[in-house]
């Protein structure tokens, strides 16, 4: 999971403004910690149905997350991100 986060970090710094980026990284960090905390309570009951149920739930959540991530607007599309042009 940390590798995915490290791969997305350079992309998000170029695509989103500072406020949206910091809110997103904070939310991502919080959800990762909450997910790691409640994961055993979800995974172990699913193991009673078999190993396939665990992977099926992961695939379902991953596809849903992928679809929802495409709905996030890109607020810097077509804008120059050169910091020397910003008035201070």
Secondary structure as the mmCIF struct_conf table of DSSP 4:
data_model
#
loop_
_struct_conf.conf_type_id
_struct_conf.id
_struct_conf.beg_label_comp_id
_struct_conf.beg_label_asym_id
_struct_conf.beg_label_seq_id
_struct_conf.end_label_comp_id
_struct_conf.end_label_asym_id
_struct_conf.end_label_seq_id
HELX_RH_AL_P HELX_RH_AL_P1 UNK A 2 UNK A 15
BEND BEND1 UNK A 16 UNK A 16
HELX_RH_AL_P HELX_RH_AL_P2 UNK A 18 UNK A 47
TURN_TY1_P TURN_TY1_P1 UNK A 48 UNK A 49
HELX_RH_AL_P HELX_RH_AL_P3 UNK A 51 UNK A 69
TURN_TY1_P TURN_TY1_P2 UNK A 70 UNK A 71
BEND BEND2 UNK A 72 UNK A 72
TURN_TY1_P TURN_TY1_P3 UNK A 75 UNK A 78
HELX_RH_3T_P HELX_RH_3T_P1 UNK A 83 UNK A 85
BEND BEND3 UNK A 86 UNK A 86
#
